[in-house]
Amino acid sequence: MILAVCLFAGLSLVMWSVAVGLGGPTPEQGAETQEGAGTMSAPARAFVIDDFESGSLRAPREWWTFDIQKAAAVPNENLVAGRYDTGEYSLLLSGPAKNWYAGGCGTYIAKEKQDLSGYDAFQIDIYGNGPGSGTLKIEIFDDDNSNWQVEQDPAKAYAPIYDDKYTYDVSVDWNGWKRLTILLDDFVDDNPRVGDDVWNPVQSGGSGGLLQIQFVCLASKATGGVNMNIDNISLTVSEE
């Protein structure tokens, strides 16, 4: 695995407690590449997490938000730099930061009889506003104790108690749209010796597999802010 560069070692654990402490709704049982402008064809196979085309964070998928000043589905009509087929709406994440931390959002993914075994990459479109747009920390959680939810410890910055959390940091320092395809193998185990330390997105033996995803926004400096849009979040099959 490629270790993510830790630019924010001084970030207080108290700030992180809010980021992972809000969790999802009641569970329902049952190598980076970057591309710029130009026509992009959809992956042959993809599990779409959200494309925000409803213009809402409440349907068809519900997103929770924490601490971020603004998290909203907004029109893409003015986001023209590097534009390709991004659709009509995207998720705007913006606001000031305190000790680098600016908040974020997340959504619950697991549902009954969902097969994610064929996917080996995470894909996302990001609109940057140049250097200083911020860093997007992508967090994904799998179910290691087969109860379809992520239990967290308030005494330990709301870290998962039984389940794995994998992370990947994207420094957004460009202008316009860019599509990133990140191999799941390049995500870093953020809580070693918790869970089984193995990426398990598949529902097996009562496990809910991939449970939820969160985005945590960090500024490029302690008193800075973040300003970016994200869109077309999916699991895909890499070309490798």
C-alpha positions in Angstrom: 0.0 0.0 0.0 1.1 3.5 -0.7 1.2 5.5 2.6 -0.8 8.7 2.4 1.3 11.8 3.2 0.3 13.2 6.6 0.3 16.9 6.1 -1.8 17.6 9.2 0.0 15.7 12.0 -0.8 18.5 14.4 -4.5 18.3 14.0 -6.3 17.9 17.3 -8.0 14.5 18.0 -10.8 16.5 19.5 -11.6 17.9 16.0 -11.6 14.4 14.5 -14.1 13.2 17.1 -16.9 15.1 15.5 -15.9 13.9 12.0 -16.4 10.2 12.8 -18.9 10.6 15.6 -22.1 11.3 13.7 -22.4 8.0 11.9 -25.2 6.9 9.6 -28.9 6.0 9.8 -30.2 2.8 11.3 -28.6 0.0 9.3 -30.7 -1.8 6.7 -30.1 -5.5 7.3 -29.7 -8.0 4.9 -2.8 3.7 -8.0 -4.4 7.1 -8.5 -4.9 8.4 -12.0 -6.0 11.9 -12.8 -7.8 13.1 -16.0 -8.6 16.6 -17.1 -10.9 18.1 -19.7 -12.3 16.1 -22.6 -15.0 13.6 -23.3 -15.0 10.7 -20.7 -16.9 7.5 -21.1 -18.5 5.8 -18.2 -16.8 2.7 -16.7 -18.0 -0.6 -18.1 -19.0 -1.5 -14.6 -19.8 0.9 -11.8 -21.6 1.0 -8.5 -22.8 4.6 -8.3 -22.8 5.9 -4.7 -24.2 9.3 -5.7 -24.3 11.7 -8.6 -26.4 14.4 -6.8 -28.7 14.7 -9.9 -31.7 14.9 -7.5 -30.4 18.3 -6.3 -30.9 17.1 -2.7 -28.8 15.5 0.0 -31.9 13.8 1.4 -32.9 11.6 -1.6 -32.4 9.2 -3.2 -29.4 8.8 -0.7 -29.3 10.6 2.6 -26.1 12.4 3.6 -25.2 13.6 7.1 -23.0 16.7 7.5 -20.8 17.8 10.4 -19.2 21.1 11.2 -18.8 22.2 7.5 -20.2 25.7 6.9 -21.8 24.7 3.6 -22.6 21.3 2.2 -25.2 21.4 -0.5 -26.2 20.1 -3.9 -25.7 23.0 -6.3 -26.0 23.5 -10.0 -22.9 22.9 -12.2 -23.8 25.6 -14.7 -21.0 27.9 -13.5 -18.4 25.3 -13.0 -17.0 25.4 -16.5 -13.3 24.9 -16.2 -12.3 21.4 -17.4 -16.0 20.6 -17.9 -17.0 17.2 -19.2 -20.2 15.2 -18.7 -20.5 15.9 -14.9 -24.2 16.2 -14.9 -26.4 19.1 -13.7 -25.6 19.1 -9.9 -22.6 18.4 -7.6 -21.9 18.6 -3.9 -20.4 21.9 -2.7 -18.1 21.6 0.3 -16.9 25.0 1.6 -16.2 26.9 4.8 -13.5 28.1 7.2 -11.2 25.8 9.1 -10.0 25.7 12.7 -6.7 23.9 13.2 -6.9 22.8 9.6 -10.3 21.0 10.2 -13.4 22.3 8.3 -15.9 19.4 8.8 -17.4 17.1 6.2 -20.2 14.7 5.3 -21.0 11.1 5.0 -23.6 8.5 3.9 -24.6 4.9 4.7 -24.1 2.5 1.8 -24.9 -1.1 2.9 -28.2 -2.7 1.9 -29.5 -6.2 1.7 -28.0 -8.5 -1.0 -25.6 -6.0 -2.4 -22.6 -7.5 -4.3 -19.6 -5.3 -4.4 -17.1 -8.1 -5.0 -16.2 -7.0 -8.5 -14.9 -3.5 -7.8 -11.3 -2.6 -7.1 -11.3 1.2 -7.5 -12.9 4.3 -6.1 -13.8 7.0 -8.6 -14.8 10.6 -7.9 -15.0 13.9 -9.9 -13.6 17.0 -8.0 -13.8 20.6 -9.0 -10.9 22.6 -7.5 -10.5 26.3 -7.2 -6.7 26.4 -7.4 -4.1 26.1 -4.6 -5.8 26.5 -1.2 -9.0 24.6 -2.2 -8.1 22.1 0.6 -7.6 18.4 1.1 -10.3 15.8 0.9 -9.9 12.9 3.2 -11.9 9.9 1.9 -12.9 7.4 4.6 -14.5 4.0 4.0 -15.7 1.6 6.6 -16.3 -2.2 6.4 -18.3 -4.4 8.8 -16.0 -6.8 10.8 -18.4 -7.8 13.6 -21.4 -8.5 11.4 -23.9 -6.1 12.9 -24.3 -3.7 9.9 -23.2 -0.6 11.9 -20.0 1.2 12.9 -19.7 1.4 16.7 -17.4 4.2 17.9 -15.6 5.1 21.1 -16.3 8.7 22.3 -13.3 8.5 24.6 -11.0 7.8 21.7 -12.0 10.5 19.2 -15.0 8.4 18.1 -12.7 5.8 16.5 -14.4 2.6 15.3 -14.3 -0.1 18.0 -14.7 -3.2 15.9 -14.6 -2.3 12.2 -11.9 -1.2 9.8 -11.5 2.3 8.5 -9.5 3.0 5.4 -8.5 6.5 4.2 -7.0 8.3 1.3 -6.1 12.0 1.1 -6.5 14.1 -2.0 -4.8 17.5 -2.1 -7.1 19.6 -4.3 -4.7 22.2 -5.8 -6.0 22.5 -9.4 -8.5 24.6 -11.2 -11.6 23.0 -12.7 -12.9 19.5 -12.9 -10.7 16.4 -12.6 -11.7 12.7 -12.4 -9.7 10.6 -10.0 -9.6 6.8 -10.0 -8.0 5.5 -6.9 -7.3 1.8 -6.4 -8.8 0.4 -3.2 -5.4 -1.2 -2.5 -4.0 2.4 -2.2 -6.3 3.2 0.8 -4.5 3.1 4.1 -5.7 1.1 7.2 -6.3 4.1 9.5 -7.0 1.9 12.6 -4.6 -1.1 12.6 -5.3 -3.9 15.1 -9.0 -2.9 15.1 -11.3 -5.2 13.1 -9.4 -7.8 11.0 -7.2 -5.3 9.1 -8.5 -6.7 5.8 -10.6 -4.8 3.3 -13.9 -6.6 3.3 -16.5 -4.9 1.1 -18.4 -8.1 0.4 -21.4 -9.3 2.4 -20.4 -12.7 3.8 -21.0 -14.5 7.0 -23.6 -12.0 8.1 -21.3 -9.0 7.4 -22.8 -5.9 5.8 -19.6 -5.4 3.8 -18.9 -1.8 2.9 -21.0 0.1 5.4 -20.4 3.8 4.9 -18.3 6.5 3.4 -17.2 9.9 4.8 -15.5 12.9 3.4 -13.5 15.1 5.9 -12.3 18.5 4.6 -8.9 20.0 5.7 -7.5 23.4 4.9 -4.0 24.0 3.5 -3.2 26.0 6.5 -4.4 26.1 10.1 -6.6 29.2 9.7 -7.5 28.7 6.1 -10.6 27.2 4.5 -11.9 24.7 2.0 -13.8 25.2 -1.3 -14.4 22.4 -3.7 -17.2 20.4 -5.4 -17.5 16.6 -5.6 -19.6 14.6 -8.0 -20.1 11.1 -9.6 -18.9 9.1 -6.6 -18.7 5.4 -7.5 -16.9 2.1 -7.1 -15.5 0.9 -10.5 -13.4 -1.7 -12.2 -9.9 -0.5 -12.9 -8.3 -0.9 -16.3 -5.2 -2.5 -14.9 
